[in-house]
């Protein structure tokens, strides 16, 4: 009897420790039958499944088994040999009829269980009609529900993944060997690298700015040096609201808040203009740190710290600078809460700006960075991993944008905001105040504020000049949106297909419930009814985990390495009357030496790009096997290249280049 021969090629990933020396078995499952479970033996012997290897085998069947639906793979240790971990990339099968089938795997196999992998053509649940396909889909999601469970870290903030340690995370979402070693080295060596070891325990105050410089000079970037030179200047203070690490606070002011009684004579003493006229022209802007109001500030080194909730008024000048014109450090106007002005004494005005920058540190770290990128990206990822099987098109599209997010967030909770975390111990918003700010932050998150075109419009910033975060962010949003539109438009031809995709609907419902705590006023959808809604939401998910995270993360050491520009904490209350602040007052207000050092080392760690960084739009793993989506990926990459070239060209003509949203500097996921 003539046997039907299937040519099976197994690709082992080219990553550290991907090799297995165990016996590997495979079974082919088709629409008309299945093969025997077959031991894959090669003339190459044990080297068939080493890192980066590609090995071919023949699997014979007495008759054709039809169109391949899935494969079953397992590995068994040899006698006297221990079980090991294997990372197969994919399996390709050529049938006797000449058809090719690809089975993406891209996961660790660490035990002797049998694993099912589907043929790579993306299928939604309602078109997956083969009984074995349906069965494997159900089994995969049952297992995922056990592996990925929701956990409430603190009431009132987005839920996270339940895990006791990085080692207890499922293998496929953990750091690579390279990432793990680099991260641990940078974390442990941060103080050493910055030559700060001897200063980490010093609870003294700074006595001269030059002393801070001696610490700072160990690690500099061109931007951090620029900051050190210009941090006192009003124009640079204003510039940071547009192109620093927190570009989402500033908004156009059309009417003064009732609790900010700035008068024309304060800001225009020569009578040449009025606030009403300047507001009408769209030249007045406001930053309001009301999130910080009434927050119980931390105690550090046994001393009470201070955290203000300032209001800052800025004016766009005729030469297109953003200049601060008034600062009130507490929310409620009072005789002992003066409005500080650029015409005040040097140190009154400088100290007022320092209090704003310190409030901005807490607002940025807890709301803009942690809440709006890290915690939300984790929610998007956990819901994806719980509710969409590998064969689902949205899983294939979004999985690369979840890389390392679960482990980096576990470490963020452990190292930054736990009881022993750096922010808890050393920042003015540490401790109970931190959770107050996080809860307020979530209640201020709206769907519109997560979509940069709507956010820019709502803040009235469409026409403001020299706003590079907006310019690059809007272009990136458009490029991502076009890519998502092509891919999802290929799979979802009409709104009905979206509505009847039960897995997709469960994904968005869990995001609504666990990320936004079922609050309808956020505007986050509970279900999708149209293809357009789905495309917009998925664009936001990718933008949040890649571009937005890069914009608020990558420049942290650039802007915060020179501590006086972004103090992690302040240890004197603000002046209640004008004219008494001196340089000594300012130095005594700045954080102690050890607090400065911990802040610098943390910002250094959070700004380091790892060597296995994957830039936006690069997909080392081929989850899509069909020609059309693969072509769309190439088109996406081309558009990102064009945008990158345009940003580099623009930056050549800028005194301070804005690099954080150059696609080659944007990571695919929240991975640091």
C-alpha positions as CSV (number, residue, x, y, z in Angstrom):
1,X,0.0,0.0,0.0
2,X,1.3,3.4,-1.0
3,X,1.8,5.7,2.0
4,X,1.0,9.4,1.9
5,X,4.1,11.4,2.9
6,X,3.9,14.7,4.8
7,X,7.1,16.8,4.9
8,X,7.4,18.4,8.4
9,X,9.9,21.2,9.1
10,X,10.4,22.3,12.7
11,X,12.0,25.7,13.4
12,X,13.5,26.2,16.8
13,X,13.7,29.9,17.9
14,X,17.1,31.7,17.9
15,X,16.9,32.8,21.5
16,X,19.0,31.9,24.6
17,X,18.1,28.5,26.1
18,X,15.7,27.6,23.3
19,X,17.4,24.2,22.7
20,X,16.0,20.8,23.7
21,X,17.8,17.5,23.8
22,X,14.6,15.6,24.7
23,X,12.6,13.4,22.3
24,X,10.1,15.4,20.3
25,X,6.9,13.9,19.0
26,X,4.3,15.2,16.6
27,X,0.8,14.2,15.4
28,X,-0.9,15.8,12.4
29,X,-4.6,16.3,12.6
30,X,-6.7,17.0,9.4
31,X,-10.3,17.3,8.3
32,X,-10.3,13.7,7.2
33,X,-8.2,12.0,9.9
34,X,-5.0,12.1,11.7
35,X,-1.5,10.6,11.7
36,X,0.1,8.4,14.3
37,X,2.0,10.2,17.0
38,X,5.5,10.1,15.5
39,X,9.0,10.5,17.1
40,X,10.9,13.0,15.1
41,X,14.3,11.4,14.4
42,X,16.8,13.2,12.2
43,X,20.2,12.3,10.8
44,X,21.4,15.3,12.7
45,X,20.6,13.6,15.9
46,X,20.4,15.8,19.0
47,X,21.3,19.0,17.0
48,X,17.9,18.9,15.2
49,X,16.3,21.1,18.0
50,X,19.1,23.4,19.0
51,X,18.8,27.1,19.1
52,X,18.1,28.5,15.6
53,X,17.9,25.1,14.0
54,X,15.6,24.1,11.1
55,X,15.1,20.4,10.7
56,X,12.9,18.3,8.3
57,X,11.2,15.0,8.9
58,X,8.7,12.8,7.1
59,X,5.4,11.7,8.6
60,X,3.6,8.9,6.7
61,X,-0.1,8.1,6.7
62,X,-2.0,5.3,5.0
63,X,-4.3,7.8,3.3
64,X,-4.7,11.6,3.0
65,X,-5.9,13.3,6.2
66,X,-7.3,16.3,4.3
67,X,-6.8,19.9,5.1
68,X,-4.6,20.2,8.2
69,X,-6.4,21.7,11.2
70,X,-3.8,21.4,14.0
71,X,-0.8,19.6,15.3
72,X,-0.2,17.9,18.6
73,X,3.4,18.3,19.9
74,X,5.0,16.9,23.0
75,X,8.6,16.2,24.2
76,X,9.8,13.5,26.6
77,X,13.1,13.4,28.5
78,X,15.5,10.7,27.7
79,X,16.5,8.2,30.4
80,X,19.1,9.8,32.7
81,X,18.6,13.1,31.0
82,X,16.6,15.9,32.8
83,X,13.6,17.5,31.2
84,X,14.5,20.9,29.6
85,X,12.8,23.9,28.1
86,X,12.3,24.2,24.4
87,X,11.2,27.2,22.4
88,X,9.9,26.1,18.9
89,X,9.1,29.0,16.6
90,X,6.8,27.3,14.1
91,X,6.2,24.1,12.2
92,X,5.6,24.0,8.5
93,X,4.0,21.0,6.8
94,X,3.9,20.2,3.1
95,X,1.1,17.7,2.1
96,X,1.4,15.0,-0.6
97,X,-1.1,17.1,-2.6
98,X,1.4,20.0,-2.6
99,X,-0.4,22.3,-0.1
100,X,1.6,24.2,2.6
101,X,0.4,24.7,6.2
102,X,2.1,26.8,8.8
103,X,1.6,26.4,12.6
104,X,2.9,29.4,14.6
105,X,4.1,28.3,18.1
106,X,6.4,30.9,19.7
107,X,6.1,29.6,23.2
108,X,8.1,27.6,25.8
109,X,7.4,23.9,26.2
110,X,8.8,23.0,29.6
111,X,7.1,19.8,30.5
112,X,5.9,16.5,29.0
113,X,2.3,17.5,28.3
114,X,0.8,17.4,24.8
115,X,0.2,20.8,23.3
116,X,-2.2,21.6,20.4
117,X,-1.3,24.3,17.9
118,X,-3.7,25.5,15.2
119,X,-2.9,26.1,11.6
120,X,-2.0,29.8,11.2
121,X,-4.9,31.1,9.1
122,X,-6.7,33.4,11.5
123,X,-10.2,32.3,12.4
124,X,-12.9,34.0,14.4
125,X,-15.1,31.8,16.7
126,X,-18.2,31.8,14.5
127,X,-16.2,30.5,11.4
128,X,-14.2,27.9,13.2
129,X,-16.5,25.1,12.2
130,X,-14.4,21.9,12.5
131,X,-15.2,20.1,15.7
132,X,-11.5,19.6,16.6
133,X,-10.9,23.2,15.9
134,X,-13.7,24.2,18.2
135,X,-12.5,21.8,20.9
136,X,-8.9,23.0,20.8
137,X,-10.2,26.6,21.0
138,X,-12.3,25.8,24.1
139,X,-9.4,23.9,25.8
140,X,-6.9,26.7,25.1
141,X,-9.2,29.3,26.7
142,X,-9.9,27.1,29.7
143,X,-6.2,26.7,30.3
144,X,-5.7,30.5,29.8
145,X,-8.3,31.3,32.4
146,X,-6.3,29.2,34.9
147,X,-3.0,30.7,33.9
148,X,-4.2,34.4,33.8
149,X,-6.4,35.4,36.7
150,X,-7.4,38.9,37.8
151,X,-6.3,40.3,41.1
152,X,-7.2,43.5,43.0
153,X,-4.0,45.1,44.1
154,X,-5.7,48.1,45.7
155,X,-9.4,49.0,45.6
156,X,-10.2,51.7,43.2
157,X,-7.4,51.2,40.7
158,X,-7.3,48.9,37.6
159,X,-7.0,45.2,38.4
160,X,-3.8,43.4,37.6
161,X,-2.7,39.9,37.0
162,X,-2.6,37.5,40.0
163,X,1.1,36.4,40.5
164,X,3.3,35.8,43.5
165,X,6.6,36.4,41.7
166,X,8.0,36.9,38.2
167,X,8.9,33.1,38.2
168,X,5.2,32.2,38.8
169,X,4.2,34.1,35.6
170,X,3.5,31.8,32.6
171,X,6.8,31.3,30.7
172,X,5.6,32.9,27.5
173,X,5.1,36.3,29.1
174,X,8.3,36.4,31.1
175,X,11.4,38.4,30.3
176,X,13.9,36.7,28.0
177,X,17.2,35.6,29.5
178,X,18.9,38.7,28.1
179,X,16.2,41.1,29.4
180,X,16.2,39.4,32.8
181,X,20.0,39.7,33.3
182,X,20.2,43.2,31.9
183,X,17.3,44.5,34.1
184,X,18.7,42.9,37.3
185,X,22.1,44.3,36.5
186,X,20.9,47.8,35.9
187,X,18.6,47.7,38.9
188,X,21.4,46.5,41.2
189,X,24.1,48.5,39.6
190,X,22.1,51.8,39.3
191,X,23.7,53.4,42.3
192,X,27.1,52.0,41.4
193,X,26.9,53.1,37.8
194,X,26.0,56.6,38.9
195,X,28.9,56.4,41.4
196,X,26.4,57.2,44.1
197,X,27.0,54.3,46.4
198,X,28.6,56.3,49.1
199,X,25.8,58.9,49.0
200,X,22.8,56.5,49.2
201,X,22.7,56.6,53.0
202,X,23.5,60.3,53.5
203,X,20.5,62.1,55.1
204,X,22.2,65.5,54.9
205,X,20.8,68.5,53.0
206,X,22.5,69.9,50.0
207,X,24.5,73.1,50.8
208,X,25.5,74.1,47.2
209,X,24.1,73.5,43.8
210,X,27.7,72.6,42.8
211,X,27.5,69.6,45.1
212,X,24.5,68.3,43.2
213,X,26.5,68.8,40.0
214,X,29.3,66.6,41.3
215,X,26.9,63.7,41.7
216,X,25.1,64.5,38.4
217,X,28.3,64.6,36.4
218,X,28.7,60.8,36.6
219,X,26.0,60.0,34.1
220,X,24.7,62.6,31.6
221,X,22.8,62.7,28.4
222,X,23.0,65.7,26.0
223,X,19.4,66.5,27.1
224,X,20.1,66.3,30.8
225,X,23.1,68.7,30.4
226,X,20.8,71.1,28.5
227,X,18.3,70.8,31.4
228,X,21.0,71.6,34.0
229,X,22.0,74.7,32.0
230,X,18.5,76.0,31.4
231,X,16.3,74.7,34.3
232,X,15.9,78.2,35.9
233,X,14.7,79.8,32.7
234,X,11.0,80.6,32.3
235,X,11.0,79.7,28.6
236,X,12.3,76.2,29.4
237,X,9.9,75.8,32.3
238,X,7.1,76.4,29.8
239,X,8.6,74.3,27.1
240,X,8.5,71.2,29.3
241,X,4.7,71.3,29.5
242,X,4.7,70.7,25.7
243,X,7.7,68.6,25.0
244,X,8.8,67.2,28.4
245,X,7.8,63.9,29.9
246,X,4.3,65.1,30.9
247,X,2.7,66.8,27.8
248,X,-0.9,66.0,28.8
249,X,-1.4,68.6,31.6
250,X,-1.5,71.8,29.7
251,X,-4.8,73.1,28.2
252,X,-6.0,76.3,26.6
253,X,-7.7,78.6,29.2
254,X,-10.9,80.3,28.1
255,X,-11.9,81.5,31.6
256,X,-9.9,81.7,34.8
257,X,-10.9,79.2,37.4
258,X,-12.7,80.8,40.3
259,X,-10.0,79.6,42.8
260,X,-7.2,81.3,40.8
261,X,-7.8,85.1,41.2
262,X,-5.2,86.4,38.8
263,X,-5.7,90.1,37.9
264,X,-4.6,92.1,34.8
265,X,-2.4,94.3,37.0
266,X,-0.5,91.2,38.3
267,X,0.4,89.8,34.9
268,X,0.2,92.9,32.6
269,X,1.5,95.7,34.9
270,X,2.2,98.0,32.0
271,X,-1.5,97.8,30.9
272,X,-0.5,96.8,27.4
273,X,-2.9,93.8,27.4
274,X,-5.6,92.1,29.4
275,X,-6.2,88.5,30.3
276,X,-9.7,88.6,28.6
277,X,-8.2,89.8,25.3
278,X,-5.3,87.2,25.5
279,X,-7.7,84.4,26.3
280,X,-9.9,85.4,23.4
281,X,-6.9,85.2,21.1
282,X,-6.1,81.7,22.4
283,X,-2.8,82.8,24.0
284,X,-3.5,81.8,27.7
285,X,-2.9,78.3,29.0
286,X,-3.5,76.5,32.3
287,X,-2.0,73.6,34.2
288,X,-4.1,72.5,37.2
289,X,-2.6,69.9,39.7
290,X,-5.9,69.5,41.5
291,X,-5.2,65.7,41.7
292,X,-2.7,66.5,44.5
293,X,-5.1,68.7,46.6
294,X,-5.4,67.5,50.2
295,X,-3.1,64.5,49.7
296,X,-1.3,63.5,52.9
297,X,2.4,64.0,52.1
298,X,5.1,61.5,53.1
299,X,7.5,61.5,56.0
300,X,11.1,60.8,54.7
301,X,14.2,60.5,56.9
302,X,11.9,61.3,59.8
303,X,10.9,64.7,58.3
304,X,7.6,65.8,57.0
305,X,7.6,66.4,53.2
306,X,5.5,68.8,51.2
307,X,3.4,68.3,48.1
308,X,1.5,71.2,46.6
309,X,-1.5,71.3,44.2
310,X,-0.5,74.3,42.1
311,X,-2.3,76.2,39.4
312,X,0.0,77.6,36.7
313,X,-1.0,80.2,34.1
314,X,1.1,80.5,30.9
315,X,1.0,82.8,28.0
316,X,2.1,82.2,24.4
317,X,4.3,85.2,23.5
318,X,4.6,86.8,20.1
319,X,7.9,84.9,19.5
320,X,6.0,81.6,20.2
321,X,7.4,80.8,23.6
322,X,5.3,79.4,26.4
323,X,6.0,81.6,29.4
324,X,4.7,81.2,32.9
325,X,3.0,84.3,34.1
326,X,1.4,83.3,37.5
327,X,1.7,80.4,40.0
328,X,-0.5,79.7,43.0
329,X,0.8,76.7,45.0
330,X,-2.4,75.7,46.8
331,X,-5.9,75.3,45.4
332,X,-7.7,77.6,47.7
333,X,-6.9,81.3,47.5
334,X,-5.9,82.9,50.9
335,X,-3.7,85.6,52.4
336,X,-1.0,83.0,53.1
337,X,-1.2,81.5,49.6
338,X,0.2,84.2,47.4
339,X,0.1,84.2,43.6
340,X,3.8,84.2,42.5
341,X,4.8,86.2,39.5
342,X,7.9,86.5,37.3
343,X,8.3,90.1,38.7
344,X,8.9,88.7,42.2
345,X,12.3,88.2,43.7
346,X,14.6,85.6,42.0
347,X,14.2,83.0,44.7
348,X,10.5,83.5,45.4
349,X,9.8,82.8,41.7
350,X,12.3,80.0,41.3
351,X,11.0,78.2,44.4
352,X,7.4,78.5,43.2
353,X,8.5,76.8,39.9
354,X,10.4,74.1,41.9
355,X,7.1,73.3,43.8
356,X,5.3,73.0,40.5
357,X,8.0,70.7,39.0
358,X,7.8,68.5,42.2
359,X,4.0,68.3,41.9
360,X,4.6,67.4,38.2
361,X,6.9,64.6,39.3
362,X,4.0,62.9,41.2
363,X,1.4,63.7,38.7
364,X,3.6,62.3,35.9
365,X,4.7,59.2,37.7
366,X,1.4,58.1,39.2
367,X,-1.2,59.3,36.7
368,X,0.4,60.0,33.3
369,X,3.0,57.2,33.4
370,X,1.9,54.4,35.8
371,X,-1.9,54.7,35.5
372,X,-2.4,55.7,31.9
373,X,0.2,53.5,30.3
374,X,1.5,50.7,32.5
375,X,-1.7,49.7,34.4
376,X,-4.0,50.1,31.4
377,X,-1.6,48.1,29.1
378,X,-1.7,45.3,31.7
379,X,-5.5,45.2,31.6
380,X,-5.5,45.1,27.8
381,X,-2.9,42.3,27.9
382,X,-4.5,40.1,30.6
383,X,-7.9,40.3,28.9
384,X,-6.4,39.4,25.6
385,X,-4.6,36.4,27.0
386,X,-7.7,35.2,28.9
387,X,-10.2,35.6,26.1
388,X,-8.7,35.3,22.6
389,X,-7.1,32.1,21.4
390,X,-3.9,32.1,19.3
391,X,-5.9,31.6,16.1
392,X,-7.9,34.8,16.6
393,X,-6.9,37.7,14.3
394,X,-6.9,40.2,17.1
395,X,-4.6,37.9,19.2
396,X,-2.1,37.8,16.3
397,X,-2.3,41.6,15.9
398,X,-2.0,42.6,19.6
399,X,0.2,39.9,21.1
400,X,3.5,41.7,20.2
401,X,2.2,44.8,21.9
402,X,2.0,42.9,25.2
403,X,5.6,41.7,25.3
404,X,7.1,41.9,28.9
405,X,4.3,44.1,30.2
406,X,3.1,41.6,32.8
407,X,6.6,41.1,34.3
408,X,7.6,44.8,34.2
409,X,4.4,45.7,36.0
410,X,4.9,43.1,38.6
411,X,8.4,44.6,39.2
412,X,7.0,48.2,39.2
413,X,4.6,47.2,42.0
414,X,7.3,45.4,43.9
415,X,10.2,48.0,43.5
416,X,8.3,51.3,43.2
417,X,4.9,51.4,44.9
418,X,5.1,48.5,47.5
419,X,5.8,49.2,51.2
420,X,9.5,49.0,50.5
421,X,9.3,50.7,47.0
422,X,11.4,53.7,46.1
423,X,8.4,56.0,45.5
424,X,6.8,54.8,48.7
425,X,9.9,55.5,50.8
426,X,11.3,58.6,49.1
427,X,8.8,60.6,47.1
428,X,6.6,63.2,48.7
429,X,3.5,61.4,47.4
430,X,4.6,58.0,48.8
431,X,2.5,56.0,51.2
432,X,-1.2,56.5,51.6
433,X,-1.1,59.7,49.4
434,X,0.0,57.6,46.5
435,X,-3.1,55.4,46.5
436,X,-5.3,58.6,46.8
437,X,-3.7,60.0,43.7
438,X,-4.0,56.7,41.8
439,X,-7.7,56.5,42.6
440,X,-8.3,60.1,41.5
441,X,-6.2,59.4,38.4
442,X,-8.4,56.5,37.3
443,X,-11.6,58.6,37.9
444,X,-10.1,61.3,35.6
445,X,-9.3,58.9,32.7
446,X,-11.8,59.0,29.8
447,X,-11.7,57.2,26.5
448,X,-11.3,60.6,24.7
449,X,-8.3,61.5,26.8
450,X,-6.6,58.2,25.7
451,X,-7.1,59.0,22.0
452,X,-4.6,61.7,21.1
453,X,-6.7,63.4,18.3
454,X,-9.6,63.9,20.7
455,X,-7.3,64.8,23.6
456,X,-5.5,67.5,21.7
457,X,-8.8,68.9,20.5
458,X,-10.4,68.8,24.0
459,X,-7.4,70.7,25.4
460,X,-7.6,73.3,22.7
461,X,-4.0,72.7,21.5
462,X,-4.5,72.1,17.8
463,X,-2.8,75.3,16.7
464,X,-0.2,76.0,19.3
465,X,3.3,76.2,17.7
466,X,6.4,74.1,18.6
467,X,4.3,71.2,20.1
468,X,6.3,68.3,18.9
469,X,4.6,65.7,21.1
470,X,1.3,66.6,19.4
471,X,2.8,66.7,15.9
472,X,4.6,63.4,16.1
473,X,1.9,61.7,18.2
474,X,-0.9,62.6,15.7
475,X,1.1,61.3,12.8
476,X,1.9,58.1,14.7
477,X,-1.8,57.7,15.6
478,X,-2.7,58.0,11.9
479,X,-0.1,55.5,10.8
480,X,-1.2,53.0,13.5
481,X,-4.9,53.6,12.7
482,X,-4.4,53.0,9.0
483,X,-2.6,49.7,9.7
484,X,-5.3,48.5,12.2
485,X,-8.0,49.5,9.7
486,X,-6.4,47.4,6.9
487,X,-5.8,44.3,9.1
488,X,-9.2,44.3,10.9
489,X,-11.0,45.4,7.8
490,X,-9.5,42.3,6.1
491,X,-11.1,40.0,8.7
492,X,-14.3,41.9,9.6
493,X,-16.2,42.8,6.5
494,X,-19.3,44.3,8.3
495,X,-20.6,45.3,11.7
496,X,-22.6,42.1,12.1
497,X,-19.4,40.0,12.1
498,X,-18.0,42.2,15.0
499,X,-21.3,41.9,16.9
500,X,-21.3,38.1,16.7
501,X,-17.7,37.5,17.7
502,X,-18.3,36.4,21.2
503,X,-14.6,36.2,22.1
504,X,-14.0,39.8,21.0
505,X,-17.0,41.0,23.0
506,X,-15.7,39.2,26.1
507,X,-12.3,40.9,25.6
508,X,-13.8,44.4,25.7
509,X,-16.2,43.6,28.5
510,X,-13.4,42.5,30.8
511,X,-11.4,45.6,29.9
512,X,-14.4,47.7,30.9
513,X,-15.0,45.8,34.1
514,X,-11.4,45.2,35.3
515,X,-9.6,48.3,33.8
516,X,-12.3,51.0,34.2
517,X,-14.2,49.3,37.1
518,X,-17.5,49.3,35.0
519,X,-17.7,53.2,35.0
520,X,-19.8,54.2,32.1
521,X,-18.9,57.9,32.4
522,X,-15.4,57.0,31.1
523,X,-16.8,56.5,27.6
524,X,-15.0,53.1,27.4
525,X,-17.2,50.7,25.4
526,X,-18.7,47.7,27.1
527,X,-19.2,46.0,23.7
528,X,-18.4,46.7,20.1
529,X,-21.2,47.2,17.6
530,X,-19.3,48.4,14.5
531,X,-16.1,47.7,12.7
532,X,-15.1,51.4,13.1
533,X,-15.5,51.3,16.9
534,X,-13.3,48.2,17.0
535,X,-10.6,49.8,14.8
536,X,-10.5,52.9,16.9
537,X,-10.2,51.0,20.2
538,X,-7.5,48.7,19.0
539,X,-5.6,51.8,17.6
540,X,-5.8,53.3,21.1
541,X,-4.5,50.0,22.7
542,X,-1.5,49.9,20.4
543,X,-0.8,53.7,20.8
544,X,-1.0,53.5,24.6
545,X,1.4,50.7,25.0
546,X,3.9,51.9,22.4
547,X,3.9,55.6,21.5
548,X,2.3,57.1,24.6
549,X,4.5,55.1,26.9
550,X,7.6,56.1,25.0
551,X,6.5,59.8,25.2
552,X,6.1,59.7,29.0
553,X,8.9,57.2,29.8
554,X,12.0,57.6,27.6
555,X,12.9,61.1,28.7
556,X,12.7,60.6,32.4
557,X,16.4,60.8,33.1
558,X,16.8,63.5,30.5
559,X,14.5,65.8,32.4
560,X,14.8,64.4,35.9
561,X,18.5,63.5,36.1
562,X,19.3,67.1,37.2
563,X,17.3,66.9,40.4
564,X,16.4,70.6,40.9
565,X,14.4,70.4,37.7
566,X,12.2,67.6,38.9
567,X,12.5,67.0,42.7
568,X,11.1,63.7,43.9
569,X,10.2,65.4,47.2
570,X,10.4,68.7,49.0
571,X,11.0,69.1,52.7
572,X,10.0,72.7,53.6
573,X,6.5,74.2,53.1
574,X,6.2,76.9,50.5
575,X,6.6,80.5,51.5
576,X,3.4,82.2,52.8
577,X,4.7,85.7,52.2
578,X,6.9,87.1,49.5
579,X,10.4,88.5,49.8
580,X,11.9,86.2,52.4
581,X,13.2,83.3,50.2
582,X,16.9,83.0,49.7
583,X,19.2,80.5,48.0
584,X,19.6,78.8,51.4
585,X,15.8,78.4,51.7
586,X,15.7,76.8,48.3
587,X,18.6,74.4,49.1
588,X,17.0,73.4,52.4
589,X,13.7,72.8,50.6
590,X,15.2,70.4,48.0
591,X,15.3,66.7,49.0
592,X,18.2,65.2,51.1
593,X,21.2,63.7,49.5
594,X,19.9,60.0,49.8
595,X,16.5,60.9,48.4
596,X,18.1,62.7,45.4
597,X,20.3,59.7,44.8
598,X,17.5,57.1,45.0
599,X,15.4,59.3,42.6
600,X,18.3,59.6,40.1
601,X,19.1,55.9,40.1
602,X,15.4,55.0,39.6
603,X,15.0,57.4,36.7
604,X,18.2,56.0,35.2
605,X,16.9,52.5,35.4
606,X,13.5,53.4,33.9
607,X,15.1,55.2,31.0
608,X,17.4,52.4,29.9
609,X,16.7,50.6,26.6
610,X,17.5,46.9,26.7
611,X,19.5,45.2,23.9
612,X,16.5,43.1,23.0
613,X,14.3,46.2,22.5
614,X,11.8,45.7,19.6
615,X,10.8,49.0,17.9
616,X,7.2,49.8,16.9
617,X,6.0,47.8,13.9
618,X,8.8,45.2,14.0
619,X,7.4,41.7,14.6
620,X,10.2,39.1,15.0
621,X,7.5,36.4,15.4
622,X,5.3,35.7,12.4
623,X,1.8,35.1,13.9
624,X,0.1,36.1,10.7
625,X,0.6,33.4,8.0
626,X,-1.7,34.7,5.3
627,X,-0.2,36.9,2.5
628,X,-2.5,39.9,2.9
629,X,-1.8,40.7,6.5
630,X,1.9,40.1,6.0
631,X,1.8,42.6,3.1
632,X,0.0,45.1,5.5
633,X,2.7,44.7,8.1
634,X,5.3,45.6,5.5
635,X,3.3,48.6,4.5
636,X,3.1,49.7,8.2
637,X,6.8,49.4,8.5
638,X,7.4,51.5,5.4
639,X,5.1,54.3,6.7
640,X,6.9,54.2,10.0
641,X,10.3,54.6,8.2
642,X,9.0,57.6,6.3
643,X,7.8,59.2,9.5
644,X,11.1,58.5,11.3
645,X,13.0,60.2,8.4
646,X,10.7,63.2,8.7
647,X,11.2,63.5,12.4
648,X,15.0,63.2,12.1
649,X,14.9,65.9,9.4
650,X,12.9,68.2,11.6
651,X,15.1,67.6,14.7
652,X,18.2,68.7,12.8
653,X,16.8,72.3,12.8
654,X,15.8,72.3,16.5
655,X,17.8,73.6,19.4
656,X,16.2,70.9,21.5
657,X,15.4,67.9,19.4
658,X,12.2,65.9,20.2
659,X,13.2,62.3,19.8
660,X,10.8,60.3,22.0
661,X,8.2,59.6,19.3
662,X,10.6,58.8,16.5
663,X,9.3,55.2,15.6
664,X,12.8,53.7,15.9
665,X,12.9,54.9,19.5
666,X,9.4,53.7,20.4
667,X,9.1,50.2,21.8
668,X,6.3,47.9,20.6
669,X,5.1,47.4,24.2
670,X,5.3,48.6,27.8
671,X,8.6,46.7,28.5
672,X,10.5,49.0,30.8
